[in-house]
Amino acid sequence: MQRRSFLKQSGMLAAGAFALSQPDLLAGAPTKTINPFGVQLYSVRDLLPKDPKGIMTQLAKMGYKQFESYGGPQGFLWGMQPKEIKSFLNDLGVKMVSTHFDFRGQTSKPDGLKKSIEMAKGAGLTYLLCPYIGPQKSFDDWKKIADQFNAAGEEARKAGLKFGYHNHDYSFKPLDGKLPQEYLLANTDPKNVMFELDLCWIDVAGVDTIDHLKKYGNRYELCHIKDYTKENGKPVQNDLGKGAVDFKKTLRAAMNSNIKYFLVEQEEYPQAVMTSMQNDAEYMKKLSV
């Protein structure tokens, strides 16, 4: 009996080891939900400036528990002082974790970056993110950007914040046979620069998201969740689950990497903006990956 028990246990251990070596056999692994999830406030850019507190309150009620801001007409704190917005969001049960900001504009001004860092830190944010840098003509140009990112990231780190870059499709399109995104990953200091992965734009560029995360997942700490379909060869964004992005696979890969924050973003809408935001929130609540 002891021998049979030993053989049985040995067989089970061997089968388990084999399963771990075969990713396809883990397809039946327990699924996970993403909770909490957040939203990039640029999604409501047409409404937010008129009533920042009212729109943020509506989003919180929909189930978005984390906000990522952007540099709007009243700044990324929407006319509020750091302590004021921190208290307001705390009462809503929401944390503003990050913001996109005018990287070129702020770094070109004396103390511009310093002021953004102070405001973000005072409001309890963790990340300052460059949302767009534009396609470059050569890797000499990309080197200058990598150097600028390293310098900004060092300043942010010394102040207790993290600096990062949010991609569009252009940095995933080959230049001289190489991807600018991979160049930035290789030529920025991980201590000073992290990245936010846009799950729509990497897909639009035709790059395999899962393979990319296998190689570089430790450099990404946030991601944007957005969906799209191609119409006449151009990407058109839609409510989550209505487009081409395979969220079950890509978000599972993201959860298995270093990504900590999952932020919905939508820039085009098939109907009213807040209807789409409600649909996206309901999709995220039900999604298991």
DRENLUMPA-799477 format. One record per residue: x, y, z of N, C-alpha, C, CB in turn. Coordinates in steps of 0.001 Angstrom, whole numbers, padded with zeros to 6 digits, always signed. Glycine has a CB too. Example, Ala and Ser with C-alpha at 12.3 -4.5 7.8 and 13.67 -1.06 7.14 Angstrom:
BEGIN
+013190-005690+007800+012300-004500+007800+013200-003300+007800+011308-004473+009046/+012850-002250+007080+013670-001060+007140+012900+000030+007870+014084-000598+005725/
***
This chain:
BEGIN
+000837-001203+000000+000000+000000+000000+000869+001249+000000-000946+000008+001219/+001946+001239+000820+002835+002399+000858+003500+002618-000485+003894+002229+001943/+003897+001468-001152+004566+001592-002445+003611+002182-003475+005092+000222-002922/+002349+001692-003472+001359+002211-004430+001109+003695-004197+000032+001430-004320/+001036+004092-002918+000819+005497-002580+001983+006349-003060+000627+005666-001067/+003214+005821-002858+004404+006558-003302+004398+006743-004815+005684+005827-002868/+004080+005675-005536+004070+005746-006999+002999+006712-007494+003839+004353-007600/+001864+006691-006820+000782+007594-007206+001188+009045-007013-000480+007293-006402/+001799+009357-005854+002234+010724-005580+003325+011154-006546+002729+010850-004142/+004253+010229-006843+005322+010544-007788+004761+010855-009156+006312+009393-007882/+003752+010071-009562+003132+010302-010860+002441+011641-010927+002149+009212-011172/+001782+012014-009841+001100+013312-009806+002100+014446-009894+000260+013450-008530/+003234+014334-009188+004254+015378-009231+004843+015501-010624+005359+015092-008218/+005077+014367-011255+005637+014390-012604+004660+015030-013578+005993+012973-013066/+003374+014706-013425+002360+015291-014307+002268+016791-014107+000994+014647-014060/+002376+017232-012833+002326+018664-012560+003492+019397-013169+002292+018915-011082/+004693+018806-013063+005878+019427-013645+005753+019520-015151+007133+018646-013271/+005201+018452-015759+005015+018473-017219+004034+019568-017624+004515+017102-017722/+002947+019706-016855+001938+020722-017185+002523+022117-017126+000745+020623-016239/+003375+022383-016127+003981+023704-016008+004898+024014-017175+004748+023811-014714/+005448+022958-017784+006341+023172-018923+005588+023320-020226+007319+022035-019037/+004284+023099-020195+003459+023190-021399+002406+024279-021212+002786+021824-021716/+002659+025527-021686+001743+026644-021432+000314+026365-021860+002234+027870-022135/+000128+025610-022968-001218+025356-023464-002048+024557-022468-001157+024623-024790/-001354+023710-021677-002075+022889-020717-002521+023688-019501-001215+021730-020280/-002018+024923-019383-002426+025770-018260-003601+026672-018631-001251+026619-017788/-004167+026427-019815-005286+027267-020260-006456+027166-019298-005734+026868-021673/-006532+026042-018573-007633+025864-017635-007313+026368-016242-008011+024422-017565/-006215+027111-016093-005847+027659-014785-006939+028592-014285-004496+028407-014862/-007074+028744-012970-008137+029604-012426-008091+031010-013019-008022+029685-010902/-009240+031517-013373-009309+032861-013948-009292+033913-012847-010572+033016-014813/-008938+035134-013236-008864+036233-012291-009661+037412-012827-007398+036636-012028/-010181+038200-011925-010804+039459-012317-009837+040597-011985-012182+039659-011597/-010033+041724-012638-009186+042884-012391-009935+043831-011458-008795+043600-013729/-009490+043876-010242-010159+044693-009234-009119+045175-008223-011299+043892-008524/-008914+046494-008133-009671+047557-008805-009159+047816-010223-009601+048848-007989/-009969+048534-010990-009537+049028-012292-009794+050528-012335-010279+048291-013461/-009141+051202-013249-009254+052655-013292-009594+053184-014670-007981+053278-012825/-009450+054506-014817-009800+055162-016071-008867+056341-016310-011273+055628-016057/-008461+056506-017549-007740+057703-017969-008798+058785-018239-006834+057426-019253/-008695+059904-017537-009725+060941-017599-009832+061609-018972-009447+061989-016557/-008842+061397-019834-008944+061912-021199-010151+061303-021918-007649+061617-021985/-010618+060171-021421-011806+059533-021992-013032+060438-021929-012096+058231-021267/-013057+061359-020950-014215+062243-020786-013811+063703-020995-014843+062058-019386/-012861+063918-021890-012266+065252-022094-013268+066306-022535-011169+065168-023115/-014357+065903-023203-015349+066875-023661-016284+067319-022539-016160+066289-024800/-016307+066578-021448-017227+066867-020340-016512+067364-019089-018027+065630-020000/-015327+066856-018857-014630+067084-017597-014360+068557-017284-013341+066348-017614/-013889+069365-018237-013565+070755-017899-014757+071563-017382-012996+071439-019103/-015968+071208-017800-017160+071962-017393-017596+071633-015966-018307+071682-018353/-017294+070410-015520-017742+069990-014195-016831+068883-013664-019214+069507-014242/-015584+069233-013311-014629+068192-012904-015124+067299-011764-013339+068836-012492/-015625+067912-010703-016057+067109-009560-017270+066254-009896-016375+068007-008376/-018198+066819-010659-019405+066067-011013-019093+064866-011892-020396+066971-011720/-018231+065046-012897-017886+063944-013799-017073+062887-013063-017102+064465-015020/-016136+063316-012215-015351+062347-011445-016248+061542-010510-014254+063063-010639/-017241+062202-009937-018190+061508-009060-018962+060445-009829-019166+062507-008422/-019410+060787-011036-020131+059813-011869-019257+058609-012205-020620+060477-013163/-018017+058870-012545-017105+057766-012885-016869+056856-011680-015759+058319-013397/-016726+057465-010505-016528+056676-009285-017731+055778-009028-016286+057597-008075/-018925+056299-009245-020146+055505-009036-020257+054353-010030-021380+056397-009147/-019665+054518-011203-019668+053440-012205-018760+052282-011801-019231+053983-013565/-017792+052555-010904-016907+051495-010454-015437+051723-010726-017307+050244-011079/-015094+052873-011314-013685+053194-011537-013079+053687-010218-013524+054272-012668/-012112+052952-009693-011542+053265-008378-010161+053900-008456-011463+052015-007548/-009637+054033-009663-008337+054676-009861-008453+055623-011047-007200+053617-010093/-007893+056797-010902-007906+057776-011985-006490+058050-012461-008580+059082-011534/-006393+058253-013762-005186+058814-014355-005607+060113-015031-004500+057809-015378/-004966+061195-014663-005355+062496-015186-004549+062844-016437-005169+063576-014116/-004773+064037-016930-004010+064546-018071-003974+066066-017978-004634+064079-019435/-003119+066686-018770-002961+068135-018691-004062+068880-019406-001638+068540-019258/-005178+069085-018747-006313+069788-019340-006188+071293-019201-007602+069325-018706/-007259+072009-019559-007221+073474-019524-007018+074065-018134-008484+074015-020096/-007331+073291-017096-007130+073760-015718-005965+073034-015034-008415+073563-014901/-005109+072405-015846-004021+071623-015287-004488+070226-014918-003438+072320-014071/-003556+069351-014573-003963+067954-014332-004648+067746-012983-002755+067050-014416/-004731+068814-012166-005511+068714-010929-006844+069444-011042-004713+069274-009755/-007152+069906-012242-008474+070455-012569-008889+071624-011681-009507+069373-012468/-007935+072541-011496-008215+073767-010771-008208+073628-009268-009510+074291-011189/-007977+072425-008790-007945+072196-007351-006513+072189-006830-008638+070878-007006/-006345+072523-005575-005052+072401-004929-004779+070912-004632-005003+073258-003620/-003511+070531-004532-003205+069112-004312-003947+068474-003143-001745+068955-004092/-003950+069141-001989-004625+068559-000832-006135+068489-001044-004312+069367+000423/-006683+069480-001774-008125+069521-002017-008569+068340-002874-008516+070839-002695/-007871+068091-003974-008294+067003-004857-008046+065644-004208-007555+067087-006202/-006983+065553-003425-006704+064303-002720-007822+063979-001734-005355+064389-001985/-008283+064980-000996-009371+064795-000033-010683+064476-000744-009535+066050+000836/-010945+065197-001831-012181+064980-002596-012244+063552-003126-012279+065981-003765/-011172+063086-003727-011160+061736-004292-011193+060678-003199-009926+061538-005171/-010539+060945-002094-010575+060008-000974-012006+059798-000484-009691+060513+000174/-012787+060872-000453-014194+060760-000045-014994+059938-001048-014822+062152+000107/-014555+059913-002322-015231+059110-003354-014769+057659-003348-014990+059715-004731/-013726+057369-002579-013160+056030-002598-012278+055789-003812-014259+055009-002560/-011680+056879-004331-010860+056814-005544-009463+057333-005235-011505+057631-006701/-008466+056761-005900-007098+057272-005808-006634+057697-007195-006136+056202-005207/-006101+058909-007300-005467+059318-008540-004027+058819-008487-005538+060882-008746/-003722+057858-009348-002412+057208-009266-001380+057839-010190-002545+055744-009592/-001854+058511-011246-000907+058972-012266-001518+060108-013068-000498+057815-013204/-000661+060756-013852-001158+061751-014796-000258+061802-016019-001246+063138-014135/-000870+062041-017168-000132+062449-018354+000104+063954-018218-000912+062088-019692/+001234+064417-018743+001502+065855-018653+002293+066286-019877+002276+066205-017345/+002359+067586-020087+003025+068160-021250+004536+068063-021062+002589+069636-021469/+005101+066933-021460+006522+066674-021212+007410+067716-021871+006899+065290-021710/+007230+067945-023152+008079+068905-023865+007903+070315-023307+007757+068890-025368/+006657+070704-023083+006387+072054-022585+006968+072291-021202+004901+072306-022555/+006792+071308-020314+007249+071481-018934+008766+071409-018809+006617+070432-018046/+009385+070500-019550+010840+070368-019434+011582+071498-020142+011288+069032-020001/+010892+072246-020985+011547+073370-021667+011484+074658-020853+010907+073598-023028/+010712+074655-019754+010586+075840-018901+011470+075700-017668+009115+076058-018483/+012033+076799-017203+012778+076747-015932+011856+076282-014804+013389+078141-015590/+012236+075238-014131+011461+074690-013001+010095+074141-013413+011266+075762-011948/+009849+073983-014727+008551+073470-015169+008297+072058-014682+008460+073508-016676/+009280+071190-014862+009136+069809-014406+009045+069756-012885+010312+068951-014901/+009841+070574-012230+009821+070598-010762+008429+070932-010236+010841+071614-010228/+007766+071912-010868+006427+072299-010422+005425+071170-010619+005959+073542-011169/+005524+070477-011759+004624+069343-012005+004859+068242-010985+004818+068793-013430/+006113+067984-010673+006451+066966-009683+005871+067333-008324+007975+066791-009584/+006016+068605-007932+005511+069041-006627+003996+068911-006542+005922+070486-006356/+003297+069285-007608+001836+069174-007619+001394+067717-007556+001259+069844-008871/+002048+066875-008349+001689+065459-008376+001948+064804-007019+002475+064729-009476/+003078+065109-006443+003417+064522-005152+002463+064993-004066+004851+064866-004772/+002120+066272-004088+001199+066811-003098-000183+066200-003171+001093+068284-003259/-000577+065783-004384-001899+065177-004569-001887+063673-004339-002412+065470-005962/-000719+063126-004030-000638+061703-003728-000439+060804-004925-001849+061290-003030/-000063+061391-006080+000169+060582-007267+001495+059828-007162+000155+061461-008522/+001605+058776-007942+002834+057984-007981+003603+058210-009273+002516+056504-007823/+002876+058455-010382+003509+058484-011694+003244+059790-012445+003027+057314-012521/+004285+060276-013135+004187+061331-014139+004546+060705-015481+005129+062555-013798/+003667+060847-016472+003860+060127-017728+003864+061059-018932+002781+059083-017896/+004844+060841-019803+004866+061519-021098+003905+060773-022009+006321+061572-021711/+002835+061425-022490+001818+060706-023250+002109+060570-024741+000518+061383-023077/+003011+061413-025250+003227+061426-026704+004521+062180-026991+002012+062086-027460/+005328+061609-027862+006565+062283-028253+006666+062417-029769+007780+061524-027711/+005873+061616-030471+005833+061682-031935+006873+060801-032595+006026+063099-032389/+006615+060367-033827+007610+059565-034556+008855+060384-034845+007019+059028-035872/+009999+059721-034858+011278+060391-035092+011895+059906-036410+012252+060135-033909/+012761+060728-036975+013333+060408-038280+014525+059470-038207+013741+061666-038970/+015207+059426-037067+016410+058599-036949+016596+058159-035507+017656+059365-037442/+017502+057186-035328+017796+056747-033966+018664+057752-033213+018484+055392-033994/+019277+058671-033924+019936+059790-033241+018895+060634-032506+020729+060666-034252/+017757+060823-033173+016659+061559-032533+016107+060781-031340+015533+061840-033550/+015959+059472-031506+015464+058664-030392+016453+058645-029233+015183+057238-030857/+017749+058718-029539+018747+058771-028471+018577+060036-027635+020169+058709-029058/+018312+061168-028308+018093+062422-027578+016889+062287-026649+017883+063600-028562/+015843+061636-027140+014646+061447-026320+014945+060535-025133+013499+060863-027166/+015678+059459-025376+016043+058556-024285+016844+059311-023214+016860+057354-024826/+017751+060170-023651+018539+060972-022704+017642+061924-021909+019626+061773-023452/+016672+062533-022605+015739+063440-021934+014885+062674-020919+014835+064152-022970/+014449+061484-021287+013669+060661-020369+014494+060296-019135+013175+059388-021075/+015739+059929-019355+016599+059564-018220+016775+060735-017256+017971+059091-018721/+016960+061937-017818+017155+063123-016974+015880+063452-016200+017582+064333-017830/+014738+063429-016891+013463+063715-016222+013159+062655-015173+012315+063790-017248/+013456+061405-015505+013191+060317-014576+014036+060400-013326+013421+059003-015248/+015271+060829-013480+016138+060981-012314+015606+062075-011387+017579+061306-012752/+015152+063173-011990+014597+064263-011177+013338+063808-010446+014283+065488-012056/+012482+063067-011147+011253+062566-010520+011585+061578-009396+010343+061889-011576/+012529+060671-009656+012893+059675-008643+013429+060321-007380+013926+058711-009199/+014262+061330-007538+014831+062004-006373+013757+062689-005540+015872+063022-006812/+012626+063015-006187+011511+063647-005469+010507+062623-004952+010803+064643-006376/+010765+061339-005223+009882+060301-004716+008770+059890-005659+009291+060747-003457/+008864+060275-006937+007872+059887-007936+008515+058998-008996+007238+061134-008589/+007678+058451-009888+008159+057668-011016+007781+058363-012320+007584+056234-010973/+008708+058357-013254+008480+058949-014577+008371+057830-015607+009627+059942-014957/+007466+058017-016562+007299+056987-017574+006833+057521-018907+006341+055967-017097/+006762+056616-019865+006365+056945-021242+005220+056045-021677+007564+056802-022217/+004206+056671-022259+003041+055970-022810+003172+055900-024328+001712+056680-022404/+003096+054698-024868+003301+054508-026308+002063+054776-027150+003769+053116-026565/+002307+055142-028396+001304+055047-029462+001817+053997-030443+001053+056453-030179/+001211+053905-031606+001658+052874-032542+003006+053199-033178+000625+052682-033624/+003363+054489-033278+004571+054861-034016+005845+054273-033417+004692+056359-034070/+005899+054119-032083+007128+053588-031486+007229+052068-031633+007196+053968-030010/+006168+051445-032131+006200+050014-032421+006304+049734-033922+004957+049341-031856/+006525+050768-034713+006716+050586-036151+008208+050621-036471+005954+051677-036956/+008701+049666-037265+010151+049556-037511+010755+050816-038122+010428+048382-038423/+011927+051146-037652+012759+052214-038201+014149+051605-038388+012790+053504-037252/+014607+051575-039619+015896+050927-039927+015935+049498-039398+017065+051737-039330/+014794+048820-039490+014740+047416-039087+014625+047176-037596+015934+046729-039579/+014496+048227-036790+014389+048085-035337+013170+048851-034821+015679+048592-034643/+012693+048446-033662+011543+049122-033058+012014+050213-032112+010647+048115-032309/+011599+051462-032310+011959+052537-031378+011583+052228-029933+011295+053822-031800/+010452+051543-029725+010044+051205-028357+011102+050332-027687+008676+050482-028357/+011633+049365-028418+012660+048500-027853+013961+049278-027615+012915+047303-028783/+014210+050270-028480+015387+051120-028270+015242+051908-026967+015584+052090-029468/+014060+052470-026737+013831+053218-025499+013965+052307-024276+012438+053875-025519/+013431+051096-024382+013532+050152-023273+014992+049813-022964+012752+048874-023594/+015804+049709-024015+017206+049331-023836+018089+050494-023413+017740+048741-025108/+017650+051717-023697+018524+052873-023487+018018+053853-022434+018705+053598-024778/+017085+053418-021630+016657+054196-020468+016964+053384-019215+015131+054556-020549/+017284+054088-018154+017672+053453-016898+016417+052976-016156+018496+054436-016012/+016289+051671-015896+015100+051172-015193+014856+051839-013844+015221+049694-014990/+015909+052383-013236+015715+053078-011954+014955+054384-012155+017074+053358-011279/+015049+054961-013364+014496+056294-013598+013315+056331-014563+015565+057181-014115/+013177+055335-015397+012142+055364-016438+011391+054044-016471+012761+055659-017822/+010073+054130-016358+009220+052958-016545+008267+053265-017701+008428+052597-015223/+007391+052319-018014+006564+052464-019204+005110+052090-018918+007115+051603-020336/+004241+052710-019722+002812+052402-019690+002451+051836-021065+001938+053685-019336/+001925+050624-021087+001636+049945-022357+000201+050177-022782+001908+048442-022242/+000026+050750-023969-001309+050919-024537-001651+049673-025346-001390+052204-025425/-002615+048900-024854-002935+047617-025461-003616+047734-026812-003800+046836-024543/-004131+048906-027113-004690+049156-028440-003575+049453-029436-005694+050325-028397/-002706+050401-029111-001742+050884-030098-000663+049867-030428-001100+052142-029604/-000273+049015-029495+000676+047960-029827+000028+046975-030793+001162+047232-028550/-001260+046724-030606-001997+045811-031475-002172+046416-032873-003371+045476-030860/-002492+047701-032927-002631+048390-034213-001334+048288-035018-003012+049874-033996/-000190+048376-034329+001109+048318-035003+001463+046915-035487+002190+048817-034074/+000693+045911-035061+000940+044547-035514+001965+043784-034706+001370+044572-036914/+002294+044279-033513+003262+043603-032645+002512+042669-031697+004117+044638-031841/+003061+041491-031471+002448+040509-030573+002628+040979-029120+003078+039084-030784/+001524+041357-028489+001576+041905-027132+002145+040912-026136+000196+042334-026689/+001743+039652-026245+002185+038640-025287+003682+038409-025399+001431+037325-025505/+004199+038300-026633+005641+038131-026814+006407+039334-026273+005974+037920-028295/+005862+040533-026522+006542+041740-026047+006608+041754-024520+005823+043004-026562/+005515+041373-023868+005497+041366-022408+006405+040278-021834+004071+041172-021904/+006548+039174-022550+007477+038136-022093+008905+038678-022027+007417+036910-023025/+009239+039544-022972+010595+040091-023036+010776+041295-022111+010928+040487-024467/+009743+042157-022057+009932+043462-021417+008914+043765-020313+009864+044540-022459/+008153+042770-019909+007074+043017-018957+007510+043646-017652+006387+041756-018664/+008772+043438-017265+009239+044009-016006+009394+045521-016065+010550+043387-015618/+009363+046120-017282+009534+047567-017421+008197+048311-017424+010297+047879-018700/+007108+047583-017559+005788+048223-017617+005091+048128-016267+004914+047575-018713/+004509+049258-015824+003820+049264-014533+002347+049660-014643+004523+050205-013585/+001955+050220-015786+000560+050570-016025+000203+050151-017446+000309+052102-015806/-001084+049991-017701-001512+049751-019073-002841+050450-019345-001633+048242-019346/-003053+050751-020617-004325+051301-021077-005120+050199-021752-004106+052496-022045/-006350+050073-021341-007248+049067-021893-008218+049785-022825-008012+048283-020758/-008061+049569-024109-008961+050179-025088-009125+049233-026263-008426+051560-025564/-010270+049321-026924-010612+048393-027994-010804+049142-029309-011881+047604-027637/-010647+048437-030418-010786+049072-031727-011110+048027-032792-009499+049837-032100/-011630+048508-033879-011740+047718-035105-011145+048544-036235-013235+047319-035413/-010745+047883-037300-010212+048606-038447-011320+048818-039476-009018+047843-039075/-011464+050065-039881-012432+050424-040911-011703+051182-041998-013604+051270-040329/-011764+050630-043211-011014+051208-044338-009525+051329-044023-011580+052585-044700/-009019+050327-043298-007598+050295-042976-007177+051156-041809-006835+050700-044145/-008111+051868-041186-007785+052750-040066-008442+052249-038783-008231+054195-040366/-007732+052388-037634-008322+051948-036366-009419+052898-035902-007244+051836-035289/-010540+052329-035516-011646+053104-034962-011986+052500-033602-012899+053105-035927/-011916+053300-032551-012141+052786-031201-013622+052563-030922-011562+053744-030171/-013856+051585-030037-015221+051204-029695-015278+050850-028208-015707+050008-030573/-016477+050572-027714-016618+050122-026332-015852+048813-026153-018121+049943-025951/-015406+048550-024927-014638+047343-024649-015431+046088-024998-014221+047308-023182/-014737+045142-025612-015369+043890-026002-016038+043919-027353-016358+043507-024994/-016039+045080-027998-016692+045217-029300-015683+045250-030449-017542+046478-029326/-014391+045104-030114-013371+045277-031130-012460+044077-031303-012556+046460-030809/-011219+044351-031711-010288+043309-032149-009319+042840-031071-009508+043803-033314/-009198+043570-029969-008197+043216-028957-008664+042003-028149-007925+044417-028015/-007806+041001-028043-008112+039809-027256-007711+040079-025804-007369+038543-027825/-008651+040615-025044-008326+041039-023686-008045+039872-022748-009449+041866-023131/-008685+038734-022962-008435+037597-022079-006963+037199-022115-009318+036404-022476/-006386+037158-023307-004980+036765-023424-004044+037900-023023-004672+036320-024853/-004304+039096-023553-003358+040193-023314-003379+040630-021854-003683+041387-024220/-004542+040674-021240-004596+041105-019842-004070+040032-018898-006023+041471-019461/-004221+038776-019262-003615+037723-018434-002090+037855-018475-004057+036304-018924/-001559+038117-019684-000114+038329-019807+000316+039563-019026+000289+038471-021286/-000505+040618-019071-000192+041841-018337-000203+041588-016830-001190+042951-018695/-001174+040817-016365-001252+040513-014931-000073+039654-014471-002568+039799-014615/+000474+038849-015383+001613+038004-015039+002942+038745-015151+001634+036782-015930/+002896+039986-015620+004104+040796-015728+004168+041746-014523+004128+041595-017080/+004840+042883-014715+005016+043823-013606+003918+044884-013562+006372+044497-013710/+002899+044763-014407+001867+045795-014496+000993+045785-013242+001000+045587-015758/+000836+046973-012667+000111+047122-011399-001232+047832-011563+000965+047884-010406/-001346+048655-012617-002549+049473-012773-003150+049251-014157-002227+050974-012556/-004464+049048-014174-005205+048721-015388-006247+049810-015614-005876+047307-015286/-005992+050634-016620-006758+051864-016811-007493+051857-018145-005838+053079-016727/-008790+051968-018085-009609+052051-019293-009387+053407-019954-011117+051836-018964/-009264+053401-021271-009244+054658-022017-010025+054470-023305-007785+055118-022315/-010865+055429-023612-011627+055408-024867-011647+056821-025432-013090+054868-024646/-011334+056938-026711-011237+058257-027338-012276+058494-028426-009870+058437-027917/-012938+057434-028855-014010+057544-029839-015187+056722-029337-013544+057062-031259/-016397+057171-029641-017576+056593-028998-018682+056322-030016-018093+057524-027895/-019337+055156-029932-020469+054872-030822-021748+055559-030375-020702+053382-030904/-021737+056093-029153-022926+056756-028599-022466+057835-027621-023879+055725-027888/-023302+058185-026636-022913+059214-025676-021695+058765-024876-024083+059541-024731/-020822+059729-024550-019567+059420-023866-019797+058639-022573-018809+060704-023563/-020677+059129-021714-020861+058486-020417-021552+057127-020552-021670+059393-019494/-022314+056933-021616-022896+055609-021888-021775+054617-022183-023903+055671-023085/-020812+055049-022996-019661+054183-023288-018852+053908-022030-018764+054821-024356/-018671+054919-021185-017897+054714-019963-018604+053737-019021-017659+056055-019253/-019912+053804-018980-020684+052855-018174-020551+051444-018750-022175+053275-018113/-020654+051326-020089-020499+050023-020734-019116+049430-020453-020721+050149-022249/-018085+050279-020519-016723+049810-020261-016561+049330-018824-015717+050920-020555/-017152+050066-017891-017058+049670-016480-017741+048318-016251-017694+050750-015572/-018903+048125-016854-019618+046855-016696-018822+045711-017316-021019+046938-017337/-018178+045977-018444-017342+044965-019089-016199+044555-018166-016787+045491-020428/-015545+045552-017542-014418+045245-016659-014853+044463-015423-013723+046529-016236/-016032+044762-014919-016524+044042-013728-016762+042562-014027-017827+044686-013214/-017206+042274-015249-017552+040885-015616-016374+040118-016200-018693+040881-016618/-015341+040835-016669-014233+040193-017361-013406+039328-016413-013347+041243-018018/-013158+038095-016810-012222+037215-016086-011187+036729-017080-012965+035999-015403/-009950+036762-016662-008857+036433-017592-007967+035328-017023-008009+037687-017894/
***
